[in-house]
Amino acid sequence: MGNLIRLFHRNKITFKPKYIGRTIFLIQSAIWSSIFATAEKALLKKKIEAPPVPEDPVFIIGHWRTGSTLLHQIMNLDTENAAPTLFQVAVPDSFIISYPFYKPVLNATINKHRPMDKVKLGMNEPQEDEYAIYRITDFSPLEKLVFPKSLEYFLLNEDMFVPEEGRDLEEWENKLKSFFQKLYFKTGRTIVSKNPFNSFRIPTLAKIFPSARFIHIVRNPIDVVPSTINMWNIVQRQNSLINKEYKPTLREIVAVYNKMADRIDKDLCLIPTGKKAVVKYEDLIHDPISEVKKIYISLFKPFTVIFEEKLKNFLHEIKNYEKNSFVISKEDKFYIINMMGDYMEKYGYK
């Protein structure tokens, strides 16, 4: 509740039924969150903090709409791994004790599929953890999505991914450690995080988690860019709290995509062999088992028979899944190719 009050203090809500309804939902959610968080700290704080902070999480990075969710789902099939679930990222400060209370409500209210691509949703399904990071640290670019200050793409400012050096950064790092420590306490497994925002945080994550490993997934920008525009339009429309929704332009998406690609290339050069891997989405869907084996070899992780069998069963379950397709103009296609030529050439898209 304290973080929510500070959020409202920094920003003004538009007083229209749609936004007021969302605000009321957030307030009641924050009240319950505070109650459960207080109870969890009182009952389990010492037990949660007893195990060490895990040093070796796996971070799936890369631009949005590159297939990171599919890879996240695949990695979660390995019994040695554990991906944060939708419930854990929605209620990061009390998910251990509050699960039985939330379960009947959320099972009845959560949509069965994501609105932008029909990927399966559920309380226990793997989920991107940026929302959890925002809730526990009170710092994330997501704030500019919910409260857009200007008519520009909310990710254009790279300073919004990690706080500045000093007490704010130290506090942010400690809260992130605590979240991963609690995930490890709950699962006892290697935590696998999928979060495109983390593409701008590689050095910070490597400092916090000394044995962290990174998997960079890439995809043809001609497919990624229009899909990203569609995604952000849906996400902002469903989550904005002010009447200033802004649809990012193709040029803005390309600009951020290029910045992210450059940062990943630069920062991954500092990560030693054995702690990083790269996979193309197109190769992953063409031959998933072989590509995942290559990732495991690169990360020095054992690829077990049990994992392979679970992966085969999963692939059978999703064999009829239909990907979104978008039609873009020749001019837009030419612009993407012209502006992202180096990236496309590097990964064999030209």
C-alpha positions, 0 to 999 in steps of 0.5 A: 500500500505504501508503494501505491500511495507513492505512485499516486503521489507522483502521478495524477489519475484521470477521473473517468469511470474506466480509470476510477475502476482500475484505481479501486481495483489497485487499492483493494489489491494493495490492501490485501497485499499489505495484510498478507505481506505483513503476515508472511514476514511475521511467520516466515521471514527467518525461514525465507532468509535462511537459504543463501541468495541464489547466485546462478539464475538464468536470464532470458533476454532479448526484445519483446515478441522474439519468442522469449515466452516459448523459451521460458515455457520450455526451460520451465519443463526441466525439473532442475529449473523453476520459472516465476509464475503468474501468481508469484509475480502478481503477488511477490511480497506474499505469494508463499502464504497467500496462494490458497486465499487467492487461488479460487478468485484468480482461477475464476477471473484470469483470462485463459489466454494472453490478449495479444497472442493467445498464449496460455495463461494461468496462476501457475504458468511461467510469467515475465517478472517485471511486474514483480520487480516494479511492485517490490522496488517501486522502480520500472519503466512500466510506470511511464506506460501506466502514466504516460507523461508525453506523446512518445514511446515510454522506453526511449529513455534508457535511464529508467531501467536501473536506478542511479548509483547510490542508496536507491540502486543499493535498495533496488538490488537488495529487494531484487535479491530478496525476491529471488531468494524467496523464489529459491526458498519456495522451489529449491531450483534454478530460477529462470527469469524471462524479462526483456527489460533485463536486456538493459540490466546485464551488468547489474544482474551479473553483479548481483548474481555472480554465477548468472547465465544469460540466453539471448533470443533473436528473431527477424525484426520484420516480424518483431516490430509490428508485433511489438506495436500491437502488444504495447497498444493492447497492454497500454489500453488495458492498464493506463490510468490517465487519458493520454494513451499513446501508440508507439510508432514503427520508427520508435520501436526500431530505435529502441530495438537497435539500442537494446541490440547494441547494449546486449552485444556490448554487455554480453562481451563481458560475460564469460563463456559458459554463462551465455548462449544465443538462439534464433527463434526461427531455429528454435521452432524448426528444431526445438530439441536440438536448439535447446540442447545447444543452449544447455551445452553453451551453459554447461547444463545437463540435458536429461532424458526426463527433460527431453521427454517432457519437451516432446510432450509439450511440443505435441500439445502446442503443435496446432498453435497459430502465430500472429501474422502482420502485414506491413507496407513496403516502405515500413519493411524497407525502413526496418531493413535499412535501420537494422541492417547490421543486426539482420546481417549478423543473425542471417536475416539478409 
